[in-house]
Amino acid sequence: MRKRSVIAVTSAATVGVLGFLVAPPAQAAEYTSALKVRGVQYDAPGRDSNSCSSGNTYQEYLTVKNYSRTKTVNLRGHLVKDAAGNRFAFRANHYLQPGDHVRLRGGHGTDSDAKNVVYRDNCNFLWNNDRDTVYLVKPTGSRADTHSYTRSGSDRDGNGYITFHG
């Protein structure tokens, strides 16, 4: 009886190790969503000013794209946030047809499906200029997409914009 116990434990341990070896990378689970972060203008052109009347937060934006070939996705209930916990929740219906995108811009404006834009209605910057992590979260709370960036390591041409998915 004692040998069987040892064999069972060894077998369970072997299955655990094999499961670990063939398991996909943790990041792969994030990309099962049709919605993905296409890119981020993390450093708005010009001198940073979060003044609502004369600042440049309008030029800071995040592009979310529907990469599905067949499925229309409603952004309502999705959340965009950064590493520090700053967040924006899509509260209104905003439908993205297959292949369509939306730019989530800083500042104030009128959301428009025709112009593919949603405004955060906040003049503070969301993305850090040196480094940050972008999270796109589904209404269920699970992640749809996540990307970390650094100015020196991710922005090859130094223009303040990084593309994550083509």
N, C-alpha and C positions, 0 to 999 in steps of 0.2 A: 504494500500500500504506500509506503513511503516513496519508493521509486516513481510511482505514478504521479504523486504530488510534484516531485521535482521535474518530471517530464512535462507536466501540464504547465508549470510555471515557466520552464524553458521555452515551451511552444508559444505561450502567450507573449513572452519577452521577444521572441523571434518575430512574431507577427507584428508587434509594436514597432520593432526596428525596421522591418520591411515596409510597414505603412508609412513610417517617417521618411524612408528613402524614396518612395514613389509619390509622396504627397506633393501637390503643386506648390509653388512659392506662395506665401501669404498674400502677396500683392495681387495674384491672379484672381482671387475672389472678388476684388474690388471692381473688376472690369466686366462683370456679367451684365451690367446695366447698359441699356441703349444710350443713356445720357452720359457724356464724358466732358471733362474740361478740355476744350480745344487749345486754349491759351490764356495768358494773363498779361495785361499791360500793368505791371506792378509798380513801375516808376513813371508817373505821368510826365510828359515833356515840360520843361521849364522849371522854375523855382517852385518847390512845393508850398502851397498855400491852401488851407482848407476853409478859406472864406467863401461863404455861399455866393456872395455877389461878385467877387473878383478872383476866386481861387481856381485851381486846376484839377480838383477832384473829379470833375466830369470826364477828364481824359484818362482816368484810371478805370479799367474795366476788366471783366472776366468774360470769356466767351464759352458758353455751354452749347454743345452740339448733340443732336439726335443722330447717332450713327446707325440706327436701324434702317433697313431697306424697305420695311413694310409697316412698321408700327408707329402710330402717332402717340406722342407722350405729352401729358399735361404736367407742367412744372409746379402746379399748386401743391404745397406741402413739402417741396424739396427745400433743402437748407444749404447755404454756402457759408463756410466759416474758415477762419484762419487758426494758426497754432495758439494764439493768445485767447481764443474764444470769441473774437468779434464775429458777428453773424448777421446774415440776411436770410429771411424766410420768404419764399414766394407764396404770398397769401391769396393772390388772384389767379384765376384760370389763365394759363398762357400755353397754348398748344403748339408743339413743335412737330411739324410733319417730318417724314423720313428725310434725312439729309439737311434739315433746317437747323438754324442756330439762333441764339439770342445773346445780346451783350448786356451784361449787368453792369451798369455805370454808376459811379458816384454822383452826388449832387441831386438836384431836383429836376423833374421833367415829367412829361406825359408818357406813360408806358404805351408801346405801340407794337402790335403784332406785325403790321405792315412794314414797319421800320426795324423790326427785330431788336427792340430795345426795352429794357426794364430799368427803372431808376431806383436806387437804394433810398432816396429821400433823406439822405444824410450827407453832409459835406465833409465829414471826417474821412481820412484815408483808411482803407481796409488792409491793404497789402504793405508789408514792410519793404523798404528799398534794398536792404542788404540780404535778407533771407526770410523765408516764411514757408508755411505748409498750407496748401489749398485743399479743403475737403468739400466734396459734393455728397450730400447725404439724402437718401431716399425718405419719403414720408414715413416709412416703417422704422426708420432709425438706423438702418444698415447703410454702409458706405456704397456710393455709386462709383466714386473715383477719388483718388488722393494723389497729390504731387507736392514734393518739396523742391525748393529752388534756392540757389544762392546767386548773387549778382556775379561773382567771380567764376563760378563753376557752371552756371546754366545759361547765362546770357552771352552767347558767343560774339555777337556783333555790338553789344553794349547799348542797344537802343531802348532798354527797359521793357521789352516784350519777349515772352518765352512761349513757344509753341510746344504743346505736349502730345497732341494727336494730330495726324495729318488730315 
